Amino acid sequence: MCDYLAWDKTVQTLDAVLSVASRPASCADPTCAGHVMRLLSAEGQQIAPRGSTYGFDVLARIGWLRQERRDTYPEIRSELAERVQISTSHIRGLYQQVYLPLLACHERHFWGRLAQAAQQHGGLLIGLDGLAPEGGEAQIWFIRELVTGLTLRSGWLSRFNQVTFEAFLAPLAELDWPILAVLSDKQKGLPEAVATVLPQTRHHFCHAHYLNNLAEPLAQADSTFNVALRKAVRAKVGPLIRTENAASHLLSGGASNEVGEVLTVTGLLPDPPPAADPQPEPVSDGGSDTAIADAVVTQLLRHTRYVLTLKGRPPFDLAGATAYQRLQGVVTLSQELLAVRHDVRLATLNEGLQTALAPFAAEYHELQQGVTWLRNIDRILTPADAAPVAGEQVAQYLRIYLADLTAQTDLSPRLAAFASHLHKVSTSYWPGLFHCYDIQDLPRTNNTLESHFRDTKRRLLRTSGQTGQTRRALHRFGAWELLPRPPTEAQVVAALRQVPRDQFIQEQDRLRHHQQRFRLHTRSTRRVQAQFDRLREQWRSLAATSTG
């Protein structure tokens, strides 16, 4: 034991305030490696991390509240206020500069799980995808082992070409286990990079990205179709569907009643509670019949207005085609109602919709035919679970189907061009479409990674409250925010305590190096001036040269 202390500090934990000191030691045996080492107390290092006066349990609670409960920093401070003296800014620093690096170090302790998975499957299955933060910053790319869910690499790429992807993938070639397959989209330069770095690995292309690329011209045509359709419908029935009280609108000749246009109002000065909606039950009183008819027509008008706001979700759900179909449903229902009882408002809606929809019938059927082709391709790529098939068999089915499409001679010019597009894109994707049927546990899509991206963005949006702050967090901490965490808070505490001190120091340096990119990324004029002053000092310390 040495006769001095390596450190002596006060540590706040969730249960107590401790005074913790560590006396270093070394081995007396000159032949031992520990003879020249400065050995520190393992027990002391498991109370609080290097450079921190807060225990691992406090760090775990901060991380758990931030990531699991999605609390903001002020909310976390309120939670800890009765047990720990800490400020909101200090909580932010502990989470970003201490907890996230510790979490990254914890992820590296699972080499055993990775080795076990490689042994069971004969190798590793790799999935990779990118998340592009807006604002012109670099794109985050994420490499995960698909069987274990372990993060192999997570970081930013400033360019997206073959050379950059090769550098990002290069460490995979140094692993002790073979890479059976790589799952990704068909990003430009990525297939060539995978073929160069991992020449013996099969590269499977995500079926979801494949179908989206197939649907691209159809989605563009539907977007134009949808704009024209909405314009035509609003030209015919726009004034009718924009007013809540259809009867008063028609009776007043289309003039707006300002009082009648005020909808539900609450607050300190609320409106009186509205009368109950009339029930659609047969009644003999003529006034009640009129009220019921008005309520029915009002619901149809609201539905029509809603249909015009629908958004598409390619490849199968197209906004324009869906709106046309739903509006035709309104026409059919209104005709049935008019056959029972005439209503001037309902007749106006029916006539206006029929007139607006008539010019779009042929184009709608073309869009629907294109969607049918896409659904058929998806069915071919999604065989029944009870009857697994080989990749070559699926390829043969798809080859025959595409050949039948391109051989049709009675197609319209738009459908003929779309059939040619399907064949062209499929030919581009063909070498990587069918590996998932021959390799066990290889998914058809990388939707799991994309879902992980979406969950992370939603969590950051909840904790930041602003889209801009979410982008900022992804720019500065995205690679660490994407890392998984243990399933319980107690396991988080145990995991953080096992992180070696030297790994933690390296990870903090890695994070600090990344933060250097954002030194001048601040709206604070005071901080910018402080940075400018430092730059001036550094510049003036250089040897003077000619100003010419």
Buried (B, 14 or more C-beta within 10 A) or exposed (E): EEEEEBBEBEBBBBEEEBEBEBBBBBEEEEEEEEEEEEBBBEEBBBBBBBEBBBBBBBBBBBBBBBBBEBBBBEBBBEBBEEBBEBEBEBBBBBBBBBBBBBBBBBBEEBEEBBEEBBEEBEBBBBBBBBBEBEEEBBBBBBBBBBBBBBBBBBBBBEEBBBEBBBEBBBEBEEBEBEBBBBBBBBBEBBBBBBBBBBEEBBBBBBBBBBBBBBBEBBBEBBBEBBEBBBEBBBEBBBBBBEBBBBBBBBEEEEEEBEEEEEEEEEEEEEEEEEEEEBEEEEEEEEEBBEBBBBEBBBEBBEBBBEBBEBEBEBBBBBBBBBBBEBBBEBBEBBEEBBEEEEBEBBBBBBBBBBBBBEEBEEBBBBBBBBBEBBEEBBEBBEBEEEEEBEBEEBBBBBBEBBEEBEEEEEBEEBBBEBBEBBBEBBEBBBBBBBBBBBBEEBBBBBBBBBEBBEEBBEBBBEBBEEEEEBBBBBBBBBBBBBBBBBEEBEEBBBBBBEBEEEBBBBBBEBBEEBBEEEEEEEEEEEEBEEBEEEEEEEEEEEEEEEEE
